[in-house]
Amino acid sequence: MAPFKQTIVVGGLFANVYSEAEATPASRPVSILVLMHGRHGSAQHAEPWVNAIFRWISEYRSSNETAEDLIIVTLVRVSWSLLKK
């Protein structure tokens, strides 16, 4: 199953936040992974990594029920000239 994705603004930076659809209650611990792309990369190029990591977590969870929820964050490269309109 593909992770749930939403785009938010944090301190003026656009960020894609990915989580599992079947997340546990908010009172449970969570792990956060921030994926950074290289200078000429983009958050879009990181999506195959995000999907692969969530597939691996799903397989891991099938044998270990105590695994924490995972949230993955990628920063979005935005053309600021588009935002000034």
Phi, psi and omega in degrees: 000136180289144179290156175283134182235135171220150179253128180231167176249126180235112180058035180086357178256134175280135181225136170271129180242121182250139176213168178277145181295328182261046181295151179281173180303153184297343180284348180275151177297155180221148174253142180238130177243123178257116179263123179251134177266164179288178185305319183258011180271190178205163177299329179297323179289342179276346184301321176300324176295316180301312181297319179295319179296317179293326175296316179298317179298319179298316177296317179297318182295332180296338178248356183218095185289348184269006180296138179287158172294154180238135172240131178246134181240132172235141178271138185263129175279122185239140173280110184296336178295332177288332183278342184278359182286000000 
